[in-house]
Amino acid sequence: MDQRRRGSGQGGSVGLLGRGAECALLDGVIAALRAGESRVLVVRGAPGVGKSALLRYAEGSATGMRVVRAAGSESEMELAFAALHQLCSPLLDRVEGLPGAQRDALETVFRLRAGTSPDHFLVGLAVLSLLAGVSAEGPLLCVVDDAQWLDRASAQVLGFVARRLLAESIVLLLGARLPNPELRGLPELEVTGLSDADAHALLSSVTYARLDQHIRDRIVAETRGNPLALLELPRGLTVTQMAGGLGLLDADTLPGRIEESFLHRIRELPAQTRLMLLVAAAEPVGDPVLVRRAAERLDVTPAAALAGGTDGLLTIDERVTFRHPLVRSAVYRAAEPGDRRAVHLALADVTDPRDAPDRRAWHLASATVGPDDAVAAELERSTLRAQARGGMAVAAAFLQRSAALTADPSPRADRMLAAAEASLQAGELDDVRRLVSAVSAGPLDGCQDGRAGVLRGQVAFASGGGADAVTLLLDAAGQLAPSNLRLARETYLTAWGMAVSIADQGTLLAVSRAVHTLPSPDSPGPLELLLDGFALLVTDGRAAAAATLRQAAAVLTDLPAADVLRWGWIATGASAAIWDDEGMRTIYARQVRLVRDAAALRELPYHLSTWGYALSSVGDFEGAAAAIAEGEAVAAATGNPVPPYSALRLLSLRGREAETTALIAATLRGSAAAGFGMGITAANWAAAVLYNGLARYPEAMRASQATAHLAEPWLSTWLLPEMVEAATRVGETDLARDALERLIEATQPFSTDFAAGIEARTRALVGTGRGADDLYHEAVERLGRTRLRPELARAHLLYGEWLRRERRRVEARDHLRTAHEMFTLIGMEAFAERARRELLATGETVRKRTVAASSGAALTAQERQIALLVRDGLSNPEAGTRLFLSPRTVEWHLRSIFVKLGISSRRQLRDALPRGEYESAPG
């Protein structure tokens, strides 16, 4: 039996009786911290089982180390970043040293400065950097108790930090009954009841009457060895009462019975003392000054109320602390509603509206029974502050309470809709459904009805109902048009983008026709031009849409950041629709820069994906892989994945069959399940490119035909050249000519070298004689004016193959040699091998060359990302910001990189990882 004990106190500590194994594990964690390592551990168990005692044991073992603490509070769950502020408050003097965007984010959420709502994951990166900076000076222990009551914003940030600790001297210990969803999957120490022997010893220490063995056995069995239950439940019971056991407790009712035991003790206290306890229970931060001042407003003299003691239930020192969180909940729930309202009103009166306006507003709301416009307005102002700090879940809670206190139906509906919109941003789809259902039961004007419809559509799309979502958004846009034309247009644009994702022709046509019903503006801006151009593209064809889309693409290069964040993801399609490859790269690069500068991390993965596609298209596979990997890192951090379309494109061009086919299969399964026809097209386009590179033309043709029933304006068009190439190789001339006609319809309205080059190359495949020769020559010339190196290399390959079949071997060798060299330099392995075989057929001796392995081939994917960023001049903090790592973790990886590359300085990375011929400038 382990006899280690430490005194009782807050959090239900009952000593460390019987906790030898748990203490040994914590000793190991603290030893690792002393050695400069990082650890994360969630100490999980039922109320009263001794979690807080174990956390305090760890703190006591961390001698000579810096310790920061926080505790979740049930009454602070609606205050964004409340627990995080507790944890970081002692470290705020270090905030000034953080990178600019991180510093601004942390100062905004802690109300040290005014600012726009920062992304929670930027806040997480700021906290990671802050803690890492402190740990550079010595080991840092972070202890968070009652994590089940963390406000959501704090829980998200702590979960983010916990998953990214690697090279820092930091240990994060969290105590929780059941972890928040944000903390699931972290390493756990489950704390269960005491062994029978230890439970009997503890029971003996608190029962003074002699009990028969069978009574003791029954009490131990019914409490399941829970230390707090063993201490609290027998209190005040006679031997006769205990002889009946404790009422056949089960695990679910045990906390309730412990709370009842506390209630029994509370009821024995004088009325003034009970009221003092209620004030303390209703005050969320444990401020003794506020508690005393509020009590005095209720004609309670604190000294007199506490003179007889509180039976150990409450301690007021530097902070107000309860014997156990169950005491606080027992006090609050047992109080009469009128007493609770009076206490909240007193607390509102003594809370400084300048220092804590949100807590004051919440107290006022809790003190109010019926509608109160003044309190509702105060709550709405708190909402704005919460949104500015990025606390969308908190903003939704304030708005819901504000709506409940609003008498006028129209403002009440506006506040409920605003609450639903905040809930959508917080990802709480069930709350959105509930609020929209509630608000729709009352009278709504057209604009309100439209806003409700937009919410229904967004929830439907997020839940996998693509076609239903589009229908809901169409109805909503129609409702919005008379009163808010811009919001109606944005809604139509979102619906159009969703229709493209599901790739259903009927749905896309319905949206586009609805757009034509809108009035034409006198001076159309980017939104109007883009929406009208896309609608014409579907209803009237590319020729009719060409002029409008050109105008849209031109003005989109200066699209304000706010619009980029709202609908920029759809705007990227304008340049693609008009075959403007330079415009595509310009817009994609600008949007990545704007979104990154705005720290809009939820939107960043999509824009990095499009940038990765753009880099693949110019043959910068290294840059494309880095952009895709960065997007995947951000998506993993934010829980906001994007489809792997760019990765499919890159892998198919590289010609790596095993990797590509695995991702194709996964994408086909996922897209079919989600109803995303665009994903099916992307996967089959990748398959067609892969198999054409491998010269397996029947498979390429099957893949290119697999999406004929799906409609979207980009990938399905870019798939057509693959279909023509495969079909001509297997003798399917009619199929090839049909695909060519569709391609010509898409390219003819546009005079870009991209469009003309692809059209000429594809026409040549079905041409003969001098006509084919001229078309191949035109394709090489046109594509040679672009930066589309993979497409140019393929033009040389096809021209060389044709020349060989025409028995013009010398000319064929020139083009095949050029193609082979380009493919090898770019990294297009399958196409390089196809070109090599063709060269052999011309009689030229050419050895098989694999794509040259770079000097960094031994690096892991993350090491390579870091190495390239540092090579391009980023500092450790800047590289860490890109990859969601602390600067110390970047430094830790760099040490490994230097060893693997045989270098000793950052400057040498430029020689060890030289920029490739087709590598773009850093984005």
N, C-alpha and C positions, 0 to 999 in steps of 0.2 A: 504494500500500500504506500503510495507516494504521499509524504507528509508536507510537501512544500506548500506554504500558504502566504498570501499577502492580504492585507486588511480589506474589509468590506468597504463599499462606497458606491458612488454613482454607477448606474448601469447594471445593477443587480449583482455586483461582484460578491461571490461567496468564498473567496479564497481560491487556491489552486489545488485543493484536495483531489487526489486521483487524476491529476492532469500531467503526469510525468511524460507521457509520449508526446502530448501536444507541446509542452514546454521544450522538450528536446528538439522538436522540429523547428520551433521558433528560435531556439539557440543557434541552429544551423543557418537559418535565414540571416540572423544578425551577424554571424561569423562571415557569411558570404559578403555582407555589406562592408564589414571591416576590411575584407580583401579587395574591395573596389568593384564588386559585382552588383548587378541589379536583380531584384526579385519582386514578384507580385504574388499576393496570397489573399484570398477571400476566406475569412474565418466565418463559417456558416453554421447556424444552429437555431434551435427554438428559443423563444424568449426565456430568459432566466437560466440558460444552460451554462453560462460563464464566459461568453465571448468577450465581454468588456474586460473581464479579469485577465484574460490571455493577452489582449491588446496592451493592457497596462504592464503586464509582465515583460512584453517585448520592449516597451518604452524604457522600463527600468533596466533592461539588459543593454540598452544602447548608450552606455556611458561614454562620454566624450564625443558624442555625435549630435548633430543638429536634428531636432524633432519638430515637426509641424503637425497640427491636429485639426480635425474638423469632425462634426457629427451631424448627421441628418436629423431633421426635426419635422414631425408630422405637420406642425403648424406653419412651417416655412416651405412646404413643397410647392406652393404657388409663387414663390419669389425666385426669379431666375438667377442662377449663379450664387445663391445664398451660401451654400456649403463650400463652393469653390473660393468664395471671398474669405471665409473663415480660414481655409487652408493656406491661402496665399498672402493674407494680410501681413504676416511678419516679414514677407519677402518683397513687399512693394517698392522698397527703396532700390531694388535691382531692375525694375521694369524699364527704366530709362536706357539701359544697355541693350535692350532687345532690338532686333531688326525693325525698321519703321512700321510696316504694316502690322506686325505682331504686337508691337508696343501700343499702337493706336487701338487695336482690337481689345487688348486687355484693359487699357485705361477706359475705354467706352463701356465695357460690361461692368466694370467696377465703379462707374460713375465718377471717374476722375477727370473726364473730359466729355464734351458733347461730340456726337458723331453719328454716322449712319450705322444701321444694324450690321454687325460683323458676322461672318459665317462662323458657326459653332466650331468648325474644324480648324479654322484659323486661330480661334481662341485656344483650342486644344494644342496646336503647335506652339502658340505663345507660352502656354503653361509648361509644356515639355521643355522649351528653351530656357524658361525661367528656372525650373527645378534643376535642369542639367547645369546651368551656370553656377547655381549654389553648390551642387555636388562636386564641381571642379575644385572647390576649396576644402572639401571633406565630406564624409558619408552623410547622407540625408535620409532620415526615416519619416515617411508620411503615413499618418494613422487616421483612418476615417471610420468612425463607428456609426451604427444605425444606418447603414447604407441603403436599407430598404426605404428610407424616408428622404433620400436625396431628391432635391428638385431635379427635373429632367435634364436641364441644361448642364448642371454640374455632373450628373451621372454620365452624360454623353462625353464630356471633356475628360473625366477620369478614366472612362473606358478606353478612349482614344489614347491617352497617355500610357495606360497600363500595357497596351498592346505594342507600344513602340519603345519601351525601355530595353536597352541592349548593352551599351557600353558605359552607362552612367553609374555612379555609386549611389544608387537610389533603391530603397525598398518601399513599396506601397502595400500597406496592410489595410484591409477593409473588413469590418464586421457587419454581418447582415443576417437577418432571418431567412429571407429568400432574396437573392441578388436581383437588382433591376435587370430588365432585358439588356441594357447597355453593358452590363458586367458579366453576362453569361459567357461561359467558355473560358474564363480565367481560372488559373489553378486554385483549388479549394482545399481547405482543411475543414472537414465536417466535425463539429463538436456534438457529441451525443450525451446521453445521461451517464451518470456515474455508475461504476460497477456496483454490484450488490453490497460488497464489503464496505466500499467508501460511502455509499448511500446510507447504510446502517450507521456508520460512524458519524456522519453529519446529522442524521436524525437524532441520535443520542445526545448530540451537543446542544440541541434546542428543546428537548422534551425532558422535563424534570420529574415527571411521574413515571413509575415503573410500568412498562407496557409488556404484555405477553408477546412472545416471539411471533405468533401468527398475525397479531395486529401490526407489528413492525413490518413483517413480510408483505402484508397487504398494502400498507401505505407506500412502501418502496416500489412495489409493483405498479400501483396506480399512478404514482408520480413519474414512473419510468426513469427514476434516478435524477430527475431535474433538480438541480441544487436549490434554485429559488423556490420551487414548489415545496421542497422538503423543509425549507426555512419558514415559509410564510403560511402554508395551509394548516399546519397543526396549531398555529398560534390561537390561543383563546379557547381551544376545544378541551373538553373534559375527557378523562380516560374513557368514559362510557361513549361519548360521541365518537372518539377516535376508534373505538372498537368496531364501529360500523364501516370503517374505511373512510375514504374521502369521496364516495359517490361514484365509483366505477368510472373514473376519468378516462377519456381517450385523448389521443394526441391533439385533436382539433379543439377540444373544449378546455384543455389544460390552461392556456393563457387566459381564457375567460374566468376560470375558477380562481387563478392567481389574482386577477383584477378584482374579483368579488371579495377576496380576502383583504385586499387593500381598501376596498370600499367599506368593509366592516370596520376597519380601523379609522377610516376617515369620519364615519358617522359618529364615532365616539368623541370626536374633537368638538370644542366649543364653536358656536356659529361664526364668531369673528375669525377664528383660526381657519375654518373651512372656507370662508370668503377670501382670506389671504391666500390660501392654496389655489383657489379658482383664479385669482388675478395672476399668480405665477404660472398657472397652466395655460392661460390665454395669451401670455406675453411670450413671443416666440424666440427671442434672442437671449433670454436669461439675464437681462439687465436689472440689477438690484435697485438702481435709482428709479427706473421707470416703474418697477413693481411697487416700491414704497409710495411713490407719488400717486399712482393710480389708486392704491388702497386708501390713502388719506382722502381722496376725492369721494370715496364710498363711506367715509366716516369710520374707517378702520385704522386704528393706531397700530402700526406694525410691531412696535416693541411690546405692546400689551397683547396683541394677537399671538405673538410667538413666545410670550413669557413662559407659558406652560409646556413649551415644546410641541413638536408635530409627530411624536411617536416615531421619529427617525425617517419620516416620509419626505421632508423638505430641508434643504440646507441653503442658507443665504450667506454667502461670503463675497468673494470677488464676482462670482456668478451665482445665479439661482439654479440649483440643481435638485432634481427629484431622485428619490431612492432608486427608481427604475422607470423607464418610459411608460410602463403600464400604470404607474401611479398617476402620471400626468393625464393619461387618457381616462383613467377611472374618475379622477376629480372632475374633468371637464364634462364627461358624459352624464355623470350623476347629478350635475347641477340643474336647477330649474331654468327653463328658457329665459325667463325674465332676468334672473341673476346673470346669466351669460351675457345678455344684451347690455345690462348695466355695466358689467366689467369691461366689455369691449368699448363702450362709449367712454368710460373713464380712461382707458388706455389710449384711445384716439385723442382725448383732450391733452394728455401729457406727452404725446409723441410729436416731435418737432416736424412740422410740415416741410421744412427745408432739407433736413437731413434724411428723413425717412418718409417721404410723401406716400409711397406705395403701401407701406405697412399701416400708415394712418388711414388711408382710403379703405384698406381691407378691414380694419377695425370698425370704421364707420359703417361699412356694408353689413358687417356681422351684428351691429347694434340696431339695424333697421329692419322693421317688420314689413311694412307695405311700400308702395312706390314712393320714391324720393328722388326728384330730378337732380337736386344738388349733389347728392351722393353718387348718383349714376354718372353725372358729368365728371366728378372727381375720379371715379373708377376708369372712365374713358381716357382721361389724361394719363392715368397710370399705365393704360394700355400703350399709349404712344411711347412712354418711357421704356416699357418692356420691349416693344418692337425695336426701338433704337439700340437696345442692348442685345438684340437677337433672341429674346425669350418668347418665341412664338406660342409655345404651349401655355406660358404664363399669360401672355396677351389674350389668348382665347379664354382663359379662366376669368380674367378681369372683365372681358366683354360680356361673357355669359351672365355674370353677376350684375353688371351694369344694365343689361337688357331686362333682367328680372325686376329691377327697381325702376324701370321706365314706364310711365303711365301711358303716354301717347303711343298708339299702335305703330305709326310709321317710323319714328325714331327707334322704337323697340325692335322692329323688323330689321332696320339698318344695322343695329348693334349685333343682333343675332347672326346676320349674314357676315358681318365683319369677324365675328367669333368663328364662324365656320371657315372663312377664308384663312384666318390665322391657324386654325386646326389643320387645314390642308397643307399649309407650309410646314407645319410641325410633323406632318406625316400621320396624323391621327384620323384615319379614314372613318372609323366607327363614330367618332365625335362629329365629323362632318355630316354623315348620314343622319344622325340623330337631330342635329341642329337644323338641317335643311328640312327634314320632315316636320319639325316643330314650327318653323317659320312659315312653311307652306300651308299650315292649317289655318292661318289668319289671312286678313286682307293684305294684298301686295299690289303696288303699282307696277307698271310695265318694266321699269328698270330693275326693281327688286326681284321681280319674277325672272328676269333675264339673268341676274346674278346668281339666283338659286339654280337656274338651269345650267349655267357654266360649272357650278360646283358639282352638280349631278354628273355632268359629262366628264369632268376631271376624275371623279371617283370611279366612274364606270371604266375609263381607260386604264387607270391604275390597277383596277381589279381584273383586267383582261377582257373587258367587253368592248373591243375596238369599234365595231359597226354601231352598236348601241350608243357609244360615247359620241360618235360623230353626229348621229341623229339628235341627241340631246343638245349638243352645241349648236346645231343648225336652228333648232327651235329657240334656244337662248339668244342667239344673235338676232333673230327676227324680233324678239321682244325688246332687245336693247336698241335697235336701230333708230326708232323715233326719238329717243331721249339722249343717247350716248353713242353717236356714230363711230367714234374712234374705238370704243370698247367693242362695238359690234364687229368692226373690221378685224380687230385683233382676235376676236373669237372665231370669225370665219377663217382667218389664217391658221389658227391652231387646229381647227377642224380639218382644213385642207392638209396640214402636215400629218394629222392622224390618219386621214384617208390614204395618203401616200404610204404610210407605214403598213397599213393592212393590205394595200395594193389591190383594192376592189374597184373595178371600173365603174360600176353603178354608183357606189358611194362617192367616188371622186367626182363623177359627173354631177351628182346632186349638189355637192358643195359648190362646184364651179358655177353651175347655173344660178344658184342662190346669190352668189357674189354679184352676178350681173344685174340683180334687182336693186342694188344699192345706187343712190344718186352719185353722179360723177362730180368730183370736186373741181373747182375752177383752177386751183393750183395743186395738183397731186404731189404728195411727198413720197418718201421711200415706202411707207406702209401701203399707200394706195397703189403705187406703181407695181410693187411686188405682188400684191394680192390680185390686181387686175391682170397682170401678166401671167401669173400662174393659172388663173381661171380661163383666160383665152387659150393657153397652151392645151388645156383639156377639151374645151368645147369647140374651138375653131382650128386647132393645129398650130404647129411651130411658126409657120409663115405669118399667120395673123398675129401671133404673140411676139414676134421678133422685135419690133420697134419698142414696144412697152418694156420687154425684158431687158433690152439694151439700156434704156433709160434707168430702169431699176438698178441694174448692175453698176451703173456709173455713180449713182447717188449713194449706194450702199457702202462705198469705200469710205464715206464720212459719217456713217450711222452713229448716233450718240450711244454712249456706253449703256445708258438705261434701256434703250431699245434693243441693243445687242443682248442684254441679259433677259429681256422678256421674250423676244421672238427671233433673235439672231440665229438660232439653230435652224430655222426654216429659210432665212435669208441667204444662207450659204449656197442654196440651190440655184440662184439666179444666174451666176456666171457659168455654172455647170450646164445649165439649159441652153446657153448660147455658145457653148464650146470655146469659152475664153479661159484658157488654162492659166495665163498670167494673172487675169483678174481673180480666178479662184485662189491662187496662191497668195495674192495680195490681201484678199478679204479674210482668208483662213488665218494667215499670220497675224493680221491686225486684231481679229476677234480673240485669238488666244492671248495676245498681249493685253487687250482691254479686260478680258475676263480674269486673267491672272492678276492684273493691277487692282481690280475691284475685289480680289480675294473671294470671288464667287465660286467656291469650290464644288458646289453641287452641279454647276453648269460646266465647269472646266473639262471634265472627262470627254464630253461630246466634242468640244472644240479641239481638244488635243487629238481626238480620233480623226476629225476631218483634216487637221494639219498632218497627221501621220499618213493619211491617204495622199495628200498633195506631195509629200516628200517621196513616197513610193513612186509616184508618177514621174518624177524627174530622176529616178535611179539612186536617190540617197537613202539606201536601205538602213544604214547606220542611224541616221537621223530619224527615220520613220520608226524604227524599233524603239529608240529612246522616247519619242513622243507617245507611242502606244504604251510603253511600260510606265511612263509617268501618269498617263491617263488611268491605267489600271490601278496604280498605287493610290491615286486620289479617289477613284471609285470605291476601292476596298475600304479606304478610310471613312468615306462618307456614307457607305452603304447604298450607293446610287450607281449601279453598273450600267454600262452602255453596251449595245450590241457590238460584236467583234468584227464589224465589217472591214475596218482598216487592217486588222491582223490577218483576215482572210486574204485581202488583196496582197499584202506583203508576202505571206507564205506562198501563195500561188505563183507570184512572180519569181520567188526564189526557187520554186520547183522542188520543194522538199515534201515528198509524197506522204510519208507517214504522218508528219505534223499537220499537213494541210488537210488530209482526208479525215483525221480525227476531229479537227475543228469544224470541218464541213458537216460531219455527222452530228456533232453536238449542236451546231447552229440550226440545222434542219429540224432536229427534235424540238429544240426550244422555240423556234419560230412557229412551227406547226401548232404547238401547245398554246402559244400566246396569240395565235391568229395574226402574226406579222408576216404578210406576204413578201414585204421588202427583204426580210431576212432570208427567206427561201430563195429569192432572186440572187441576193449577194452570195449565198453559198454555192448556187449553181454556176454563177459567173466565175467564182474562184475555181470550181471544178473544171469548167471549160478551159480556162487559162492553163491550169495545171496539166490537163491531159493533152492540150495542143502542144505544150512545151515538151511533154514526154513522147510526142508523136503517136499517141493512142487516140486516133481521131474518132473512132466509133463512140468511145466513152465521152469524148468532148462534145460530140453532136447530141448525144442523149442528154447530157447536162444542159446544153444550151436550149434544148426543146422543152425542158421540164417546167419552165415558168411561162409558157406561152399564154396561159389563162390569167396571169397576173398583170396588173397595170400600175406602173409608176414611171415617171418620165426620165429617169436617169440610168439606173443600173440596167434596166431592160433594154435600153438603147445601146449602152456600151457592150452589152452581151452579143449584139448582132454581128460584129466583125468576127467574133469567135465562132459563131454559128456558120458563117460563110466559109471560114477557113476549114473547119472540120468537114462541112458538107461537101466542099469541092474535093477534099482528099478521099472521101469514100464514094464519090460518084453521084451524090444526091444534088444534081444540077438545079432541078426545079426548086428545091428547098433553099439552095444557096441564092438563087435569083430573087426569090420572095423576100428573104432576109435582107438582101442588098437594096431592094426597092424601099423597104421600111427604113433602112439606114439613110438612104439618099433623102427621103422625106424629112429626116431629122437634121441632116447636115446642110442641105441646099440653101435654107434661108440665111445661113451665116457664112461669112467670108474669112473666118480665121484660118490660120495655117493648121491648127489642130483639126478642125472639121474637114478642111480640104485634104489634108494629108491622110487621115483615116479613111475618108471616102475613096481617094485615089488608090490607096493600098488594097482596099476591099474590092473595088471595081476590077482591079488588075487580076484578082484571083479567078474571076469568071471570064476574063477577056482572053484574047488570043492574038498572036502575031504582033505587028507593029503597035496596035492599040494597047495591048498589055504592057509592052516595053515602055511606051510613053507614060502610062499610068504609074508604073513602078518608079520611073525616073522622077515623076512629079511627086510621088509620095516621099521619096528620099529627100528631094529638095524642100518640100513644104515642112516635113517633120524636122528637117535639119535646121530650120529657122526657129524652132521651139526648143524648150529645155526638156522635152519629153523623151529622154534618152532610151528608155525601154521600148517605146513605140518606134523610134528611129531604128534601133537595132533589129527589131522584128521586120521592118520594111527591108533592110539590107538582107536579112535571112530569106524572106520570101522571094525577093528579086534574084538572089543567088540561086535558090532552088529552081526558080523558073528558068534562069539562064542555063543551068546545068541540063535541064530537060530539053532545052532548045539546042544542046550540044555546043554551047558557047562557053567552053570550060575556063578559058583564061579570064574572061569577064566575070564568070561565076565565082572564081576563086577570090577575086578582089572583094566582092560584096560579102562572100561567106567568111573570109578572113576578118573583115571589118566587124561583121556581126559577132563572130566568135570572140574577138578581143573585147568588144563592148560588153557582151554578156558576161564574160569572165570578170572584167573589172567591176561591173555593177553588182554581180553576185547572183545572176539568173542561171542557176546550175543546170536545170533541165533544158532550157533553150541553148545553153552553151554546148551541151552534149549533142543536141540535135544538129547544131551548126558544125560541130566537129565531124559527125558522121557524114554530113553532106560534103565537107571538104575532102574527106577520104575518098568519097565516090568520084570526085573530080580528078583523082590521082595524086593529090598532094599529100605528102607525109606530114602528119600532125599528131603529136603525142597527146594523150588524154591528160587534160589539166583540170584539176579541181579548183574551185574558187580559192584563191590564196588565203590561208588562215592568217589573220592579223596577229600581231605580237600580243594582243590582249585576249587571245582565244581562251586562255586558262582562267580568265576572270569569270566570276558568277555574273548573272544578269544585273543584279543590283550594283556590284562592284563596277561593272562596265558603265552603267549609268552615271555613277559618281565620278569615275575617271574622266568621262567625256565632258561632264559639266565643269569639272575643275580644269581640265585641259583648255576649255573655252573661256576661262577667266573668272568663273564664279568662286566666291569665297565659301568657306565651310557653312556659315549660316545661310547663304543664298542657296547652295546645293541642298542643304537640309530642308529649307522651305519648299523647294520643288518636290522633294521626295518624302516629305513628312517624317523627317528624322531630325534628331537633335544634332547640333554641331559636333558634339563629342562622338556621336555614333558615326558621323561622316569621317571624323579624324581616325577613328578606330578602323573603319574600312580602308582608308587611305594607307594605313600602315601595311595592311595585307596586300593592297594593290601594288605598293612599291616593292614589296618582297617578290611578288609574282612576276613583275615586269623587270626586276633587276635594276631599279632606279632608286634614287635617294631624295629627289626633290620634285616639287610640283612642276617646275619649268621643264623637267625632262619628259613630262607626259606628252608634250607636243611632238617629240621625236619618237617616243614609244608608241603613240597612237596618232600617226600623221593623218591629216584630213584627206579623205579620199577624193578622187577626181570629180566624182558626182555628188560629193557631200555639200549640203547647203550651209549657209551661214547660220550660226546658232539662232534659235527662235525664242 
